[in-house]
């Protein structure tokens, strides 16, 4: 279900929610909503095709980017593409068990079609939720959460030839391969090497450079950029690091505290360094996306309490090395807060943070708008029901065509 609030002239004009209506046996996209090339798209990872929505959130239908999203029989996309603010192109790393040990790097142009595609070989079949972008590279995570055949074959009669080829054949015929209500069949593999790759943005995937890191899992990147002198180039990557994932709990992040860290990839030595920015358990990093791939100073996250989300919004100054906290009210659960710049300003924290907050005592959510500089309240919109926390959203400007 997609939720939306329309704001205009200092007031909320409407709140609405709509089911994404998949076609046939498609799985409905359930993770993120973005805008690209004039389309509003509901997206998810690992197989399902994006779905186009109207500006009022009704389903238009499948979107395969004009028939250009088809690699090895898979039309799946990702939950976390990143737009280059200078070119307007959409960069993504997509995975799917149908593709085996290959993941797909794609660039969707401003015309809404895939203009570049590269295959990248990984150690095995990793779960890749996010990526990152710099002016020269796309960042690929090859980390120890991998496809678990045992989770798929559980309960299947032994006489069934349940192999990867069998699964691909069934998928190609449009038949159901696994129970859509079951957990995503990926689990922690302690023997899988952890590494981060850099793929040149116009490369074919064979020129990827890998950097070994300590075992961990990354759902979400804050941002990445290039740093250093010409004789000592580096790629700097800020992300939320989990010590492990899906080792014993398959319901979500609950395998140790997640912290905001910096990976520095030294292109001269081929080594990676790691620095911890902040010790708070946290997730859902966001920033001023006009700085995608460029040096940033500020990042915003949401505090976690055990496996769930608490009432804390955090602002990190990664230059000064400081963090600021805002509590939104006892018992409340804050979802992802995204940054929206004030019109006409290019100051990095001159804008607002917008996110949904659920109050279990009242059984309702509200849209909270905070000043990005101070984290103080700007406005709120009380909603008639609950907006679940745990997934993603973006704030899209109203275009003349949308009305």
C-alpha positions in Angstrom: 0.0 0.0 0.0 1.2 3.5 -1.0 0.5 6.4 1.3 0.6 10.1 0.3 -0.1 13.6 1.6 -0.4 16.5 -0.7 0.8 19.8 0.6 0.2 23.2 -1.1 0.3 26.8 0.1 0.9 25.9 3.7 -1.8 23.3 4.1 -2.5 19.6 3.6 -5.0 19.2 0.7 -5.4 15.4 1.1 -4.2 12.2 2.5 -4.8 9.0 0.7 -3.6 5.4 0.4 -3.9 3.0 -2.5 -3.0 -0.7 -3.1 -0.4 -1.3 -5.8 -2.4 -3.6 -8.2 0.0 -6.2 -9.7 -0.8 -8.0 -12.9 -1.2 -11.8 -13.0 1.2 -13.5 -10.5 3.5 -10.5 -10.1 4.5 -9.6 -6.5 3.4 -6.1 -5.7 6.3 -3.6 -5.2 6.3 -2.7 -1.5 9.5 -0.9 -0.5 9.9 2.5 -2.1 8.3 5.1 -4.3 10.4 7.3 -6.7 9.9 9.7 -9.6 11.9 9.4 -12.8 11.3 10.7 -16.4 7.9 12.0 -15.5 6.7 8.7 -13.9 5.9 7.8 -10.3 7.2 4.3 -9.7 6.6 1.8 -6.9 9.7 -0.4 -6.6 11.1 -3.4 -4.8 14.2 -5.6 -5.0 15.0 -9.1 -6.2 12.7 -9.9 -9.1 9.5 -7.9 -9.4 9.1 -5.3 -12.0 8.5 -1.6 -11.1 4.9 -0.4 -11.3 3.9 3.0 -12.5 1.4 5.0 -10.4 -0.6 8.1 -11.2 0.2 11.2 -9.2 -2.9 10.4 -7.1 -1.4 6.9 -6.4 -3.6 4.7 -8.6 -1.9 1.9 -10.4 -1.2 2.4 -14.1 0.7 -0.9 -14.7 4.1 -2.6 -15.1 7.0 -0.4 -16.1 10.0 -2.1 -17.8 11.5 1.1 -19.0 10.2 0.8 -22.5 11.1 -2.9 -22.8 14.8 -2.2 -22.0 14.8 -3.8 -18.5 15.4 -7.5 -19.4 18.6 -9.3 -18.5 19.0 -13.0 -18.6 15.2 -13.5 -18.3 14.9 -11.2 -15.3 13.1 -7.9 -15.4 13.5 -7.1 -11.8 14.9 -3.8 -10.5 15.9 -2.5 -7.1 14.5 -0.7 -4.1 17.2 1.9 -4.1 18.3 3.5 -7.3 20.3 6.8 -7.1 19.8 9.8 -9.4 22.8 11.8 -10.5 21.8 15.4 -9.8 23.9 16.7 -12.7 22.8 14.3 -15.5 19.3 13.3 -14.1 20.2 9.7 -14.9 19.1 6.9 -12.6 21.8 4.4 -11.5 21.0 1.1 -9.9 22.4 -2.3 -8.8 19.9 -5.1 -9.0 20.1 -8.7 -7.9 17.9 -11.8 -8.4 18.4 -15.5 -7.7 17.6 -16.2 -11.4 20.8 -14.4 -12.3 23.1 -16.7 -10.2 26.3 -15.0 -9.2 25.7 -12.0 -11.5 24.2 -8.6 -10.5 23.2 -5.9 -12.9 24.3 -2.4 -13.0 22.0 -0.2 -15.0 21.7 3.4 -16.0 18.2 4.7 -16.9 18.4 7.9 -19.0 16.2 10.9 -18.8 14.1 9.4 -21.5 13.1 6.6 -19.2 15.0 3.8 -21.0 18.1 1.8 -20.0 21.0 3.4 -21.8 23.8 1.3 -20.1 24.0 -2.2 -18.6 26.9 -4.1 -17.1 27.1 -7.5 -15.4 29.1 -7.7 -12.3 30.2 -11.1 -11.0 30.0 -11.7 -7.2 31.3 -14.5 -5.0 27.9 -16.1 -4.8 24.2 -14.9 -4.7 24.2 -12.0 -2.3 21.3 -9.9 -1.2 22.1 -6.3 -2.3 19.5 -3.8 -0.9 21.3 -0.6 -1.8 24.3 0.9 -3.7 26.0 4.2 -3.9 27.2 6.6 -6.6 30.3 8.8 -7.2 31.2 10.8 -10.3 33.4 7.9 -11.5 32.0 4.8 -9.9 28.9 2.9 -8.7 29.5 1.1 -5.4 28.5 -2.6 -5.1 28.1 -4.5 -1.9 29.1 -8.2 -1.9 28.3 -9.1 1.7 27.5 -12.3 3.7 23.7 -12.4 3.3 23.2 -14.8 0.5 20.5 -16.9 -1.2 19.5 -19.9 1.0 18.2 -22.8 -1.1 17.2 -24.6 2.1 14.6 -21.9 2.9 13.0 -22.4 -0.5 13.0 -26.2 -0.5 11.6 -26.7 3.0 8.5 -28.8 2.8 9.0 -29.8 -0.9 8.8 -33.6 -1.6 12.2 -35.2 -2.1 11.2 -36.5 -5.5 10.9 -33.0 -6.8 13.9 -31.9 -8.8 14.2 -28.7 -6.9 17.4 -27.1 -8.4 18.2 -23.6 -9.6 17.5 -24.6 -13.2 14.1 -25.9 -12.1 13.4 -22.6 -10.4 14.4 -20.6 -13.5 12.2 -22.8 -15.8 9.2 -22.3 -13.5 9.8 -18.6 -13.3 10.1 -18.3 -17.1 6.7 -20.0 -17.4 5.2 -17.5 -15.0 4.6 -20.1 -12.4 4.9 -19.5 -8.6 8.3 -20.7 -7.3 7.9 -20.0 -3.6 5.3 -19.0 -1.1 4.9 -15.2 -1.4 4.2 -15.0 2.4 7.4 -16.7 3.4 10.5 -14.7 4.4 12.9 -13.6 1.7 15.1 -16.7 1.2 18.4 -15.1 2.2 20.4 -15.8 5.3 23.8 -15.0 7.0 26.7 -17.1 5.7 29.7 -16.8 8.0 32.0 -18.3 5.4 31.2 -15.7 2.7 33.9 -13.1 2.1 32.8 -9.5 2.8 33.8 -6.9 0.2 32.9 -3.6 -1.4 33.3 -3.1 -5.2 33.8 -0.1 -7.4 32.5 -0.4 -11.0 33.4 2.4 -13.4 30.2 4.1 -14.5 30.8 3.4 -18.1 32.6 0.0 -17.5 31.4 -3.4 -18.5 31.6 -5.0 -15.1 34.8 -6.9 -15.7 36.9 -3.9 -14.5 35.4 -3.9 -10.9 37.8 -3.4 -8.1 37.1 -5.2 -4.8 38.0 -4.1 -1.3 37.8 -6.6 1.6 36.0 -5.4 4.8 35.2 -7.1 8.1 32.0 -9.2 8.0 28.9 -7.1 8.2 25.8 -6.2 6.3 24.6 -2.8 4.9 21.0 -2.1 4.1 21.3 1.6 3.4 24.0 4.0 2.2 24.1 7.6 3.4 26.3 8.9 0.5 29.6 8.4 -1.2 32.2 10.7 -2.8 35.7 10.8 -4.2 38.6 12.2 -2.1 42.3 12.6 -2.0 45.1 13.9 -4.2 45.7 12.4 -7.7 48.5 10.2 -6.4 46.4 9.0 -3.4 42.8 8.7 -4.6 40.1 7.4 -2.3 36.4 6.7 -2.3 34.6 7.6 0.9 31.4 5.7 1.8 29.1 6.5 4.7 26.6 3.8 5.5 24.7 2.1 8.4 26.6 -1.1 9.3 25.0 -4.1 10.9 27.4 -6.6 12.5 25.4 -9.4 10.9 21.9 -10.0 9.5 19.4 -12.9 9.2 21.6 -15.2 11.2 18.9 -16.1 13.7 16.1 -13.5 13.2 14.5 -13.3 9.8 11.9 -10.6 10.6 14.3 -7.6 10.3 17.3 -5.9 11.7 17.8 -7.5 15.2 21.3 -9.0 15.1 23.2 -6.4 17.1 23.3 -2.6 17.0 23.5 -0.8 13.7 25.9 2.1 13.7 26.8 4.9 11.2 30.3 4.2 9.8 32.7 5.4 7.2 34.4 3.1 4.8 37.4 4.6 3.0 38.5 2.7 0.0 42.2 3.5 -0.9 42.6 3.1 -4.7 46.4 3.1 -4.4 46.8 0.3 -1.9 43.6 -1.6 -2.5 42.8 -1.5 1.2 39.7 -0.4 3.1 39.6 1.5 6.4 36.6 1.8 8.7 35.7 4.6 11.1 32.6 4.7 13.3 30.8 8.0 13.3 28.2 7.3 15.9 27.3 4.6 18.4 23.5 5.0 18.4 21.5 2.1 17.1 20.0 3.6 13.9 18.8 3.1 10.4 17.3 4.9 7.3 20.1 7.4 6.5 19.1 10.3 4.4 20.8 13.5 3.2 20.5 16.4 0.8 20.3 14.4 -2.4 21.6 17.4 -4.5 24.9 16.2 -3.1 24.6 12.6 -4.3 28.1 11.4 -5.2 29.7 14.7 -3.9 31.1 15.6 -0.5 28.5 15.9 2.1 28.5 17.2 5.7 25.1 16.3 7.2 23.1 13.1 7.4 19.9 12.2 9.1 18.9 8.8 10.6 16.1 7.3 12.8 17.0 5.7 16.2 16.2 2.0 16.7 15.0 0.2 19.9 15.7 -3.5 19.5 14.2 -4.7 16.2 11.8 -1.7 16.0 12.0 2.0 15.5 11.9 4.5 18.4 11.0 8.2 18.6 14.5 9.6 18.0 15.6 11.5 14.9 19.4 12.0 14.7 21.4 14.7 12.8 25.0 13.9 12.1 27.7 16.4 11.2 30.4 14.1 9.7 32.8 17.0 9.3 32.7 18.2 13.0 32.1 14.6 14.2 29.0 15.5 16.3 25.5 14.2 16.5 22.3 15.9 17.5 19.1 14.1 18.8 15.4 15.0 18.8 12.9 12.8 20.6 9.3 13.0 19.2 7.4 11.7 22.1 7.3 8.6 24.4 6.2 5.4 22.7 6.1 6.9 19.3 7.7 5.2 16.3 9.4 7.3 13.7 9.7 6.2 10.1 12.2 7.4 7.6 12.7 11.2 7.5 13.8 12.7 4.2 15.3 16.1 3.5 13.5 18.7 1.3 15.5 21.9 0.6 14.1 25.3 1.0 13.4 26.9 -2.4 16.2 29.0 -3.7 18.8 27.9 -1.1 21.8 25.7 -1.7 22.8 25.5 1.9 23.1 21.8 2.8 20.9 21.8 6.0 18.6 24.7 4.9 15.3 22.8 4.5 13.0 20.5 6.3 12.8 16.8 7.3 9.5 15.1 6.5 8.4 11.7 7.9 5.5 9.7 9.2 5.4 9.0 13.0 3.0 6.4 14.5 1.5 6.8 17.9 0.4 3.3 19.2 -1.6 4.8 22.0 -3.8 6.8 19.6 -3.6 4.2 16.9 -2.9 6.9 14.3 0.0 8.4 12.5 1.0 12.0 11.7 3.2 13.6 9.1 5.9 15.5 11.1 7.9 18.3 9.5 11.1 19.3 11.3 13.6 22.1 10.6 16.7 20.3 9.2 19.0 22.8 10.9 17.6 22.7 14.5 15.3 19.6 14.4 12.6 21.8 15.9 9.0 21.4 14.8 7.8 23.3 11.7 4.3 21.6 11.2 2.4 18.4 11.5 -0.5 16.8 9.8 -2.7 14.4 11.8 -3.8 11.4 9.7 -6.9 9.2 10.0 -5.1 5.9 10.6 -1.7 4.2 10.7 1.1 4.5 8.2 3.5 1.5 9.0 7.1 2.3 9.7 9.9 0.3 8.1 9.8 1.3 4.5 10.7 4.2 2.3 9.3 7.3 0.8 10.2 10.4 -1.2 8.6 13.8 -1.6 7.9 14.7 -5.2 7.2 18.3 -6.5 3.8 18.8 -8.2 4.3 19.3 -11.9 2.0 21.3 -14.1 0.9 18.1 -15.8 0.0 16.6 -12.5 -2.2 19.6 -11.6 
